[in-house]
Every structure is written in C-alpha cells, then in structure tokens.
Amino acid sequence: KFNMVDRLVTNFHLPKSSLLMLVSALADREFILHAYEEAIRHDYRFYSFGDAMLIL
C-alpha cells in the first residue's frame, strides 16, 4: 500500500540533488524557486546544517 504526504519539513538543498527532487514532488518549480530566492535574500543557511523549510 502506498501513502502520500501533504507536508514536508526539510532543509534547503543543493541544485540538481535528489533531495531537491523530493521537494519538487510537493510543489511546482516556480514555488520552489521563489522559496530559494527568499532564502537567499534573507541570508538563510543551506545544506545539512542550514535552515529548514516547511512545505504545506
């Protein structure tokens, strides 16, 4: 039996990573790009020890 999630807590990941593909499964490209633009603008930290995001 397959289940589906409707929210995800994750970090900001490297471009072209499989983890970024996971995030893209829950939101479209424009939504993800906007989130990353906001993160860069506000000096969020990326990768494993960086800031987290919640996708609802």
C-alpha positions in Angstrom: 0.0 0.0 0.0 1.3 3.4 -1.0 0.7 6.5 1.2 1.1 10.2 0.3 2.3 13.1 2.4 0.8 16.6 2.2 3.5 18.4 4.1 7.3 18.2 4.5 10.0 19.7 6.8 13.3 19.8 5.0 16.5 21.8 4.5 17.4 24.0 1.6 19.3 21.6 -0.7 21.9 21.8 -3.5 20.7 22.3 -7.0 20.3 19.1 -9.0 20.3 17.0 -5.9 17.9 14.1 -5.4 16.7 15.8 -2.2 15.7 18.8 -4.2 13.7 16.4 -6.5 11.9 15.2 -3.4 10.9 18.8 -2.5 9.8 19.3 -6.1 7.4 16.4 -5.8 5.3 18.5 -3.3 5.5 21.9 -5.0 5.9 23.2 -8.6 9.1 24.7 -9.9 8.0 28.4 -9.5 7.1 27.9 -5.9 10.4 26.2 -5.1 12.4 28.9 -6.9 10.5 31.7 -5.1 11.3 30.0 -1.7 15.0 29.7 -2.6 15.1 33.4 -3.7 13.6 34.4 -0.4 16.1 32.3 1.5 19.0 33.9 -0.3 17.6 37.4 0.2 17.3 36.8 3.9 20.7 35.0 4.3 19.3 31.6 5.2 21.8 28.8 5.6 21.7 26.0 3.1 22.7 22.3 3.1 22.8 19.8 6.0 23.3 22.2 8.9 21.3 25.1 7.4 17.8 26.5 8.0 14.7 24.4 7.4 11.6 25.0 5.5 8.1 23.7 5.9 6.1 22.9 2.8 2.4 22.7 3.3 
